Amino acid sequence: MARMHTRKRGKSKSRRIYSQEKPDWIQFSNEEVEKMIIDLKTAGTSNSVIGVKLRDQYGIPGTKAVLGKKLGKVLQSAGIKDEVPEDLMNLIKKYRNVSKHMDLNRNDMSNKRGQALLMAKILRLVKYYKRSGYLAPEWNLSRVL
């Protein structure tokens, strides 16, 4: 099946090996890992960067195998939750940059199409997050644009 906004057919890449048990080389207890995650988040680090730091600096391949729950659930149980999900916020930032470019370059038609595609992605994601309960039903996109 082809991708949505391109004519390309797929992407070959390496996949993470999912294991159900905690790897032997991890020297940290579950409480230490949770404390690391909470400390990194309170320092202002995004969820994806927290995962990369846990993997590269501490040798923790994934929180699901170590703690039995995902990184977002660990933060949610600690009472730390982003108002807007990280993937949606990244798309909104990208849309702002394209809009700024379009203000300076009115005749850039390929970026005009890209801006429309970005807005479509944003609206689909907002609809999904409202349906799944992560965003409130009265949440409005104009507050963050």
N, C-alpha and C positions, 0 to 999 in steps of 0.2 A: 504494500500500500504506500502511496506517495505521501510526502510530507505536506502540511497544510499550505504554506505560503511559497513553496519552491517546487520545482519539478523533480527534485532529487528523491531517491528511493530509500535511503536509509543511512545509517551511520555505524561503521564498524569501530568498536572500541573495547577496551578491556572491561571486564565486569568484576565487581566485588564478590568475593567468595563468602557466602553467608554461612556461618556456623552457629549452632544453637548454644554451645557451651563456651565458657570463658577460656580464652587462650592461656597457656601455661606460663608464658613469659611476662605477663602483667604482674607487677609487684605491688600495685596499689589496691587498697580495699575499696569496696563500693562507696563507703562514706567519703573517702578521699577523692574519688573521681567526681562524686556529686558536688563536693566543696570546690573542686577545680572549675567545674562547669559554672557554678553560681558566681565564683570570683571573677571569671573571665567575662561573664555577662554583665555583672555590675560595673566592670571596667569599661563597658561600652562596646564590646566586641559582638559582631553579628553571629548568628547561629552557625552559618557555614564556615566562618573563620574559626569559631570554637572547635568545630569538628576537625578542621585541618590542623590546628595547633595540638589537639589531643593526639592526632595520628602522628604528626611529625616530631613533636617535642617529647611526648610522653610514651609513645609506642602503643597507644590504645586504638585498635582498628575501628571500633564502633561502639557506641554506648548500648546498642540493642543486645549485643552478645555479652557485654560485661555486666550491665545493670539489669537487663531484662526489660528495659523500656527505652524509648527513643529520647533524644536530647530535648525535644520540645516538651515532652511529658515531664521530664525532670524539672525543667524551668517552670512549667505550669504548676507542678506540685509545690514548688518553692514560692509561688506567688509572683513570679516574674513572667510577664506575658507582653509581647509587643502589641501595640494598638493595631498596626497594619502588618500583615505577614511580609516576610523578607522578600519573597519573589515578586509580590505585587508592588512593593516599594521600589525595587530595582527597575521594574518596568515603568513606573511613574517617573523615576529620575531620568530614564532613557527618553521618555516622551517629552519631558521638559527640555532636554538638550536638543532634541530634534526640532521642537517648537522654536527654541531660540535661534537655531540655524535657519529655520524657515522665515523668521522675521527679517533676517539679513539677506536671504537669497530666495526671493519670491518665485523665481522661475525654475527652481530645482525640482523637477517633476518626480524623479526617482525617490527623493526624500519625502516628497508629498505623499507618495504611495506608501512609503515606509511608515510615515506618521499615521496614516489611516489603518495600516495593519497593526501597529502598536496599540492604537486605541481599541481595535477589535479584540486583541488579546487581553487588554486590561479589563474590558467590559465582561468578557467571558469568565475571567478569573474572579472578578467581583461577584458575579452571579453565582459561581460555584461556592465562594466563601460565605455568601449570605445563606445559601441553601444548606450548607453543612453546619452553620451556626457559629463559624469563627468570627464573622462580622455581624454586627447588629442589622436587622432588616431596615432600620431607618438611616444606616450609614450612607453618606453621600460622597461621591467621588470628587465633587467640586471643593470639598474641604481640604484636600491634599494637592490638588492641581493648582 
